[in-house]
Amino acid sequence: MTIQAIAHPAEEGGYWAEVPALPGCVTQAETLEDLKVRLAEAVEGWLLADAERVVDDKQALTLMVTV
């Protein structure tokens, strides 16, 4: 899976990044190399948390999609 992230220089040094497709999925690091590692961890955590979300709609169907 490949997903776009936007990296920004942090005012205090280092970088922070956001994943526009995943609201609230953000992370920070001192180097771009570390930022890429943390982004992968943040995306994985976001997706796992979303997969555990309970939908309160008796007619809804849960579908699992591998990308």
Summary of the structure (lengths in Angstrom):
residues: 67
radius of gyration: 14.8
end to end distance: 5.7
largest distance: 48.8
contacts: 127
relative contact order: 0.16
helix: 30%
strand: 18%
